[in-house]
Amino acid sequence: MNPQTKVKIAFYWNASCGGCEEAIVDLGEDLFKVLEVVDIVFWPVALDFKLEDVEKLPDGGIDVAIINGGIRFSEHEKVVKLLRRKSKIVVAYGSCAHLGGIPGLANLWSKATIMDYVYLRAPSVVNESNVLPKEVVQTDVGELELPAFLDVLKPLNRVIDVDYYVPGCPPTPNVTLKAIETLLSGKLPQKGAVLGADVRAVCDTCPLNETKPEKLAIKEFRRPHAFIPDPKKCLLAQGLLCLGPVTRGGCEASCVKANMPCTGCFGPLDNVIDFGARALSFIASIIDQKDEEGIRKALGPVVDLVGQVYKFSLPSGLLKDLIKRKEV
Amino acid sequence: MSKPDFEPKIIVFACNWCSYAAMDLAGTSRTQYPHNVRIVRVMCSSRVTPEMVLTALAEGADAVLITGCHPGDCHYLVGNYKTLARYTLLKKVLDEVGLGDRVRLEWFSAGEGERFAQYVRSFVEEVKKGALSPKSSTPEEGGLR
C-alpha cells in the first residue's frame, strides 16, 4: 500500500512495566498484517523516532495514538499532551492508562514517603550518601534535568481527552487485534467505548462457569498459595476470591484457566462507576456469616482488601480525591 | 480543619420499615436534632451499595450514616445481615484510606425516635471535631448547600 494512504499510528509508554509493549509484539505474525495498512510514526521502545519528529507533524497528523501506562512524571504529561494535539484518536491501552493500574496503588502513600522508601529505606537499597533524585543537577558538563515526579499517578483520561480504551494487564493479543481491527474498520463506536473486550463479565466466558453453584456461601476465604485448587471446579466455590463476576470479559478467562483467580484487570463493566466498590458489594454478598466478627474472620486470609479490590483502579474510582495518604 | 462555625453535611440512609419510622417518630414527637443530617429513604438498608456511600463522600458529604432494622427484625428477613457484611467490608477499605471515621452503621427500631435524635446529636458533634471533607463547602463559600 502507498505509504501516503496508510493509517498513521503512534505508540507511547508512560509509567508502565513494558508488558503492554510486549503485548503489541505478541501479536506475532498478525503484526505484519497490521503493518501492511499501518505506518508507525512514533514508538520509543522499538523504533528510532524522536519527539522532534512528532513535533514536526501537523496537528491531527497522526490517525491513532495508542498510549499505555499511567501519568506519573512531568515528561509523561508533556508527551501525551503533544500526542493529543497531533492525533485524531487517542486510545488508552492497558490497565494503567485505562484505570491507573498497579502503579496507581502508590497513591495510598504520600509522594515524600514513596521517595523515602524507594531511595533510602527499601531493604534492597544501598544508598550511603542518601542521594535522592533531583529535577536539576549541576555537573562538570553543565546542568542536567530529570522529569519531575508528580504528586499522584493519574490514568490517561485525567490528563488528556481519551477517545477509546483497551483494557487488560496487559491486553491479550486477541483483544489488541480486535481493537485495532475496529479502529481500522472506520466504523467507530461511541466515544469512551472499551474496544476489543466483551460487554459481559469474565464468568460468562469462563469454562468453569457450569460448576459455579446457584448460591455461593463462603465461610472463610482461602489464598491461592495455600492449596492446589481443583482445575475443574469454580474457584469461588473453592473459596478463592475470584473477581470474575464483576470484571469485564474478553480475556477468555485466561487466569482461571491457569488455576488462578481473576484479579479484575479488565476493569468494570459498562455503567459501573467504581470497580472496587462493586467488587466489595459482590464479596459481601457471598460471605456466609451473620455477625461482624464472623465476617472479619471470613476475610481473614484476604490480607490487603484495598489492594485486592482496587488492584487496577484506585486512581480512577470514587476514592481518588478522598484518600488520606499514608506517611510511614 | 474544623472551624467553630463548621456545619458538616451528613447523609443518612434510612430503611423504609424501621429506621425511617424512627426518624418520623422523632419528627412527630417534635424531638429536636441537628439539621446537619440529610435523610434518604430506601426500601431496605441493603439497598445502600458501597458505591452510593462513596459517591456521597466524593460529592462532598462529611459523613454517611447507614441505618436499618435491628438484626432479626428485617422486613425482608435477611436484608440487614447483607448490609452488615457490606458495611464491614467497606469499613475495612475506608480504614485503610483514612476515612473509617466518616461512615457508620446503626440500627434503629420504629420506636427509637428519641435514641435516633440522641445519636445524631453526638455524631454531629464528633464530625465537627474531625477533619473537613476535602470537597465540603466551607462556611465562607456559603456554608450549607
Interface residues (C-beta under 8 A of the other chain):
Chain A: L108 V272 I273 D274 G276 A277 R278 L280 S281 I283 A284 S285 I287 Q289 K290 D291 E292 I295 R296 L299 L305 V306 V309 Y310 G317 L318 L319 D321 L322 I323 K324 R325 K326
Chain B: T49 P50 E51 V53 L54 T55 L57 A58 P71 Y81 K82 L84 A85 R86 T88 L89 L90 K92 V93 E96 V97 G98 L99 P134 K135
